[in-house]
Amino acid sequence: MTAWNDFVKKIYHEGHAKDPNYQFKDALKDASKRKGEMGSSSSSEGKTAKKSRKGRKKSGTRKKGRRRRR
């Protein structure tokens, strides 16, 4: 489980204890507003783990379509 999932689960349990009609979708919205409480270490991990695909070229690909006759 990721830190985000743990954080949302914690907020859901807090909200559900106060209001039995509190739903998980409400917890997601509240967690998004309170994501600064998660800590800076978990948010920086996600940024460094992603690799950019921009600029990569697939090898062996050609344009498909009709050729022009001369």
C-alpha positions in Angstrom: 0.0 0.0 0.0 1.3 3.4 -0.9 1.5 6.4 1.5 -1.4 8.1 -0.3 -3.6 5.0 0.2 -2.8 4.9 3.9 -3.5 8.7 4.2 -6.9 8.4 2.5 -7.8 5.4 4.6 -6.9 7.3 7.8 -9.1 10.3 6.7 -11.9 7.9 5.8 -11.9 6.4 9.2 -11.8 9.8 10.9 -14.8 11.0 8.8 -16.8 7.8 9.1 -16.4 7.9 12.9 -18.0 11.4 12.9 -20.6 10.7 10.3 -21.9 7.2 9.3 -22.9 8.5 5.9 -19.3 9.6 5.1 -18.2 7.9 1.9 -14.8 7.0 0.5 -15.2 9.4 -2.4 -15.6 12.2 0.3 -12.4 11.0 1.9 -10.5 11.2 -1.4 -11.7 14.8 -1.9 -10.7 15.7 1.7 -7.4 14.0 1.4 -6.6 16.0 -1.8 -7.2 19.2 0.2 -5.1 18.0 3.1 -2.2 16.4 1.2 0.2 18.8 2.8 -0.2 16.8 6.0 1.2 13.7 4.4 4.8 14.9 4.6 7.3 16.0 2.0 9.2 12.7 1.7 6.3 10.7 0.2 5.4 13.4 -2.4 9.0 13.7 -3.7 9.3 9.9 -4.2 6.6 9.9 -6.9 8.2 12.7 -8.8 11.6 11.0 -9.1 10.2 7.6 -9.9 8.5 8.6 -13.1 10.6 8.6 -16.3 9.8 10.9 -19.2 8.9 9.3 -22.5 9.2 12.5 -24.4 11.8 12.4 -27.1 12.0 8.6 -27.3 11.7 7.2 -30.7 10.3 3.7 -31.4 12.7 1.8 -33.6 11.4 0.0 -36.6 8.3 2.0 -37.1 7.2 3.3 -40.5 4.3 5.4 -41.6 1.6 3.3 -43.0 -0.5 4.4 -45.9 -0.6 4.5 -49.6 2.5 5.2 -51.6 2.5 7.8 -54.3 3.0 6.6 -57.9 5.0 8.6 -60.3 
